[in-house]
Amino acid sequence: MSQLPPPVRTAQPRQEAPADNTVIAFRPASKKGRGARISIQGVAGSGKTWTSLSIAHGLAAGKKFAVVDTEHESASLYYGINGIEFDSCPMDRYDPRDLVKALDQAAAAGYGVIVIDSLTHFWKGTDGTLAQVEKAAGRFGGNSFAGWKDGTPLQNDMVDALLSYPGHVIATMRSQTEWVLQENARGRREPVMVGMKAEQRKGIEYEFDVVAEMNVENRLRFLKSRCPALHQKAIDKPDGARDIAEPVLAWLRSNPTQ
């Protein structure tokens, strides 16, 4: 009985991409013109609003900056302290599309720095992403998966607007303390605080250059930093302008020899 010949693998012709006007090119990497993206999360009373305003003041070099205020205009209580001046946009509904509009208006007005206090409301507040998902799900018999078809693009568009803002962006987020049961030296299990979880969509921290958390003792700890000077650093009662804005600006302005 004759043997069958071994299979021959025939190369398939490569499919060419549809013709368009897209130009793909590489260029030298540079931080020139890049704005910082900073987030500060914490529980109530941790000092995240004041710290974010102080950072913005430092980044703005004394010029006025913009604040999107979802906290019943609490940021305005700090106006004038240490020379801090800003224009405020109070909001009481938190459709992500409204934040996109606010960012567009701030960019058109030429604000070099904008603070969102807080980004949490655009996730779980009135008309926020979760509310938009629930509303959309109602049109499909309560199907939450169908609801996310509407909610996810709204959330993604909002994040894209934050990332594409032509200036520095600082966002505060409320957080919940997370506890786990661990065995102590006496062999008993006891609750131990292991960190704080930001009240926003999971993975939001990946979108920021610098991510920090603050506790009720006003201790700030960096969870992530692309700025080497702040990596894994912890600061008690931080001066946002001096301790954070200065090293961030120095990092963005540095241009190591290629």
HUJO-V153299 format. One line per field, one symbol per residue. phi: phi as a letter, one per 20 degrees, with the letter a starting at -180 (. if undefined). psi: psi as a letter, one per 20 degrees, with the letter a starting at -180 (. if undefined). burial: I if it has 16 or more other ideal C-beta (glycine too) atoms within 10 Angstrom, else O. A space follows every 10 residues. Layout:
phi = ???
psi = ???
burial = ???
//
This chain:
phi = .feffffdee fefffffgfb efddbdbgfb egneefcccc drfgneofff fffffffffe lnffcdcedd dlmffffegn flmfcbddcf ccccfgfffg ffffffffen ffbcddccfg ffdcegmfgf fffffffffc mnfffffffe ffffffffff fffeferecc cebfbdfdcc eceefendeb fcfdqcdfeb fgnfffedfc ccccdfeled ceebbeegfd gleccelfeg feecffffff ffefbgff
psi = pqqqqqqpop pppppqqqpa jpppqqrpqq ipjpqqopqp qrrpjijhgg ghhggggghi lirqrqpooj llkhhiiipi pkjpprpqnq qjqlphhhhg gggghhghik pippponrih higjapjagh hhggghhhik kjohghhihg hghgghhggh hghjplaqpp pqpqqpppqq pqpahjjqpq pppiappqmr ppjhhiiqhp pqqqaijkpp pphqpiohii pkqpppmqog gghggghggg ghiqmqp.
burial = OOOOOOOOOO OOOOOOOOOO OOOOOOOOOO OOOOIIIIII IIOOOIIIII IIIIIIIIII OOOIIIIIII IOOOIOOIOO OOOIOIOOIO IOOIIIOIII OIIOOIIOOO IIIIIIIIII IIIOIOIIII IIIOOIIOOO OOOOOOIIOI IOOIIOOIIO IIOOIOIIII IIIIIOOOOO OOOOOOOOOO OOOOOIOIII IOOIOOIIII IIIIIOOIII OIIIIOIOOI OOIOIOOIOI IOIIIIIIIO IIOOOOOO
//
